């Protein structure tokens, strides 16, 4: 029998090491297709939930921050370069307990081609067509998200992107919302962009590659004016409460679906639009910058009722007074106008919350 240290033993050891390296590479490159409900949601060893304050990982990992992670793999090079040119490195390095959605290099190149952005010049808060608010939209502040969280169904998350500043949203409740869901094929989408199954970890949190850049969502006004999508049966696919992302906040629909608007307008939420207009709060629908009652200006969550639910809850005269009372009395009687506005605000205030509300935090 030959000893392990002999020529035959050295050859066997070399072959064994080569085989182990090949298997490791195969495992690393596996599951790079779209993440779906049938994929194994069990993540690998997770990041340390309580990293050392000096930035050294307690579990021996070499990757501490999201910038470390982006720098560790050439597949992240385009997004890393964008982050660097937008001046996001220092604040991104400070984030802990978050989740990063990283567009593939191919997705970023495709975005530049589609938007004819070939210049490498960074103009203020925009680099090659990508604004810093859009880049921050890829960083989720609702903790370390696992694959299993994404495959459980629709969920609304709060990002670090803020519409009020070019900097990231420093405090919870000020971030622009994004939504993940399963499409008809059981694959995970983040605001319509496919999420790739393979995920990466560092002490700061988890990262998922996505096949596209996330775009900022519409305003509440644009969202309420959009028609409710119908299923093949003709019934609304939003016939139960469901949170929807928007730029200035997010909307949670409430009440039964409606086949036609009952209080004027072409959308199923025209009554909510008219109520906010009557209350003098229509600016909430266009973006931040107006307060509700004594609340400071900023982001809001709108708990939107459908026209049908509004009709079911109130008599015709009550609905007409709330929606049109201020407009009818504005030029006739100052006292009656003030009372009509106050009544509209009193009713509307129950359906507006200050700040953005993440379904992840609601549980």
N, C-alpha and C positions, 0 to 999 in steps of 0.2 A: 504493500500500500504506500502511495506517495504521500509525503507530508504536505501540509497546506502551503508551506513556504517554498516548495519546489516549483519547477517550471510549470508543471500541470496545474498546481494549485493557484499560481499567479494568474494563469489564463482563465481558470474558472472564476476566480474572484473578479477579474476584469469584466468578464461577460455578465456576471451577476450585477455588478454596479451599472453597466450599460443598460441592462434590462430594467433595473429599478428606475433609472433616469427616464427611459422611454415611457414607462407606465406613469410616472409623475407628470410628464408633459401631456400625455393623453388625457389624464384626469383634469389637468388645468384647462385644457381646451375644450372640454365636454360641455354640453348644455348651453351652447351659445345661441340657440334659437330663441324665438319669442317665448316668454314666460307664460305658462298656461295652468289651468286648474288641475290638470292631470300630472303636472310635474311634481317631483318630490319636494315638498316645501321645507324639509328639514335643513336648516342652514349648517354650515360648518361651525367651528369654534367661534363664538361671538367675541366682539371687542370688550375690553374691560369697561364695565359701566362706571367705574370710579377711577379714572386714570390718575397717576401721580401728578401732583400740582406742578412739578418741574418739567412735565412733558414726557417723562420716561414711562413707558408702559409697564404695568405691574406683572403682566403675563409673559414678558420677554419678547413681545413683538417689536419689530424694528420700525413699522409704519405707525406713526403717532397721529399726525394730522391729515386732513383731506389733501392738503398740498403735497405731503409726503407720498400719499397714495397716487395722486395724479402724476407725480414725478417718477414713480416706480415702473411705469409701463408705457411703452411707445403708443399703445392703443388709445391713451388719453392725451397724447401730445397736443392735438389741435385745441381741445378745450382748456388744457393747462396754459397754452400760449394766450388764449383769449382772456383767461382769468388774470394772467400777468399784465397784459396790456391795459386792462380795465382797472388796474390798481386794487384788485380784490385779495391779494395774497395775505396781507396781514390780518384783516378781519376773518378771512376764511380759516386761517391757522388757529384762531381763537375758539372756533366753534367746537363744542363737544356734544355728544348725545344727539346726533342728527343723521340725516340720510341724504346722499348725493345722487342725483340722476345725471349720468354723464353721456352726452351725445357721442356717438362713434366719430372717428375721424372722417369717415365717408359721409356721415350725415352733415357734418359742419361744412365740408367741401361742397356738398350738394346744395346746402342753404346759400352759400356764397354765390354759386353759379346761378341759382334761381333768382337771387336778388342783385345779380351783377355787381358784387362787391369784391373786386380783385385788389383794391388798394390796401396796402399794409399800414396806412396812416391811421392813428387813433385820434379821433376828433372828440375831445371832451369825454363824455361818458359812453361813446359808441366806438366799437372797433369792428371793422369789416361787416357792418350791418347789424351787429349784436350789441344792444344797449346793456349797461350793467344791471338795470332792473330785470331784463330778460335773463341774464346770466344767473342772478340771484334767485330767480324763479325755479332753478334746478336744485336748490338746496332746501330741504324740508326740515322744519324745526320740531316736528312732532315725535321726537325720539328716534331710536334705532329701529327702522322698519325691516322686518324679515320677509322672505318670500311668501310665507304663509299669510301674512297680513294683506298681501296684494292679491291673493287668489281666493279670498273669502267673499268677494263681491264689491259693490260700489263703496267708496270711502272718500271723504273730503279731507285734505290735509292743508296745513298752513305752511307757506313758504317763508323764506327770509326776504323775499322781494317786497318792496314797499312803493306805493305810488306817490308818497309824500316827499321822498328824498331820493337822491341818487345813491345814498348809502343803504345798507340793508336794514330791515326792520329790527331794531334792537330789543323791543319788548314784545312779548306774545300778544296777539290780538290786533296787531298792526300789519300783518303779512297778507299778501294776496294769496287766494286759495287756489288749489289745483285738485283735480279729481282722478282717481284710478278706478277702473272697472274691468269686467270681463266682457269681451265682445261675443258675438254669436258663435264663434269658433272656440270659445273658452280661453282666449289669449288675453293677457293683461295689457291694457292701454293706459297711459298717463296723458290726460287731455288729448286723446286720440293718437298718441305716439306709442308704437309698440315698445314694451319693456323686454329686454333680452334677459334670458334666464340666469346666466352666470352672474353672480354678485361677488363683490370684493369687500374686505373688511380692514379697518384700522381702528386705533383706539378711539378716534373721534366718532366713528359710526360705520354704517354700511354704505356701499355704493352699488348702483345698478347701471348698466349700460342701456341706452335707449337709442332707437333707430330714427332719430330726428331731433330737432330743437323744439323745446316747448315755446309756444307763443302766448303772450299775455291774453287773458280772457276778456270778453266784452264787458261793457259797463252794465249796471243793473238795468238801465233804461233799455239797452239793446236786448238784454236777456228777457225782460218781461214782454217786449214786443214780438219776440219770436214765437211762432206757433208751436204748440205742444206736439211732439212727434207721435204718430199713431202706429200701432202694431197692425199686423195683417188682419186682425179681427175687427179693426176700426176703433178699438178702445185705446185710451191714452196709456202710454207706457209709464206715465208719471201719476197713476191713479192711487198712489200711496205716497206719504211724505218722503221726499227725496231732496237732498241738498245738492245744489248746482253751483258751480264756481262762477265768479264774476270778478271784474277788476276791482271795484270799490268795496266789495263785500261778497257774501254769497246768499243765495236764495234757498229757502226750504219751502216747497209747495205744501199746501194744506187743503184738505177738503176734497170733494168729488171733482172728477174731470168734467169738462163742459164741451159739448159739441159746437156751441156757438156762444159768442159773447152776449150777455144779457143786459149789460149796462153801457152799450156803445163801444166802438173801437173794434179792431180786427183781431186782437189777441185775446187769449183766455184770462189775461191778467189786467185788462184795461181798467177795471174798477180800482185795483190797487194803484195804478198810475194816476188816475183821477183823484183818488183820496190824498195821495202825497202832494199833488199839485194844489188841491184845495187847502191843505194844511200849510202850504208855503214851504214845503220840504222837497220840492222836485229836484233840487241840486244833489240830493243824496243819490239819485239815480244816475247822475252823470259822473260822480266821483266824490272823493273826500273834500271837506271844506265847509260843511255846515253842521251845526249841532242839533241834537234832539233834546228839547227841554233845557235842562241845566248842564247837559253833557257837553264836553268839548268837542270840537270838530275832529274828524278823522274817519276811520273805516267803520262800516256798519254791517250788521247782518239783518236781512229782511226776511221775515217769516210770511211769505206771500200766500194769500188766499186766492182761489179761483173766483171767477165771476159767479159760477153756480153756487159755490159755498156762501158767497156774499148775499146772493138772492135768497138762499134758503134761510139765512140767519135774520134778515131784516125785511120789514115791509117796504113797499115801493116808496112811500113818502119818506121813510127814514133814510133810504138809500139816496134818494134825490137830494135831500137836505145836506147829507154829508158830502156828496160829490159836487153839488152845484150851488149850495147855499152861499159860500163866500163870493162866487162870481156874480150871482144874482143881486146881492145886497151891497156890493162894493161901492157902487155909485149912487146908492139910494139912501142908506142909513148907516152911519159910521158905527153906532152902537150895535146894531144887528150884525154888521159885517164882522166886528170883533168877536162877537159871541159865536158866529158860524165858524170862524177860523179856529177859535179855541175848542169848539166841539169836535171839529175834524181832527185837530191835533190830539185831543184826548183819546179819540178812537184809534188813530193811527199809531200812537205811541206804544200800544200793546203789541205791535207787529214789527217793531224796530228795536234791535239791540245794539248798544255801542260796542264797537270792535268786531272782529271776525270770529266766528265760532267754528271750530274744527270738530268734525264727527269723531275723530280719534280721541279727543278729550271728553266728548260726551259719553263715550263708551258704547 
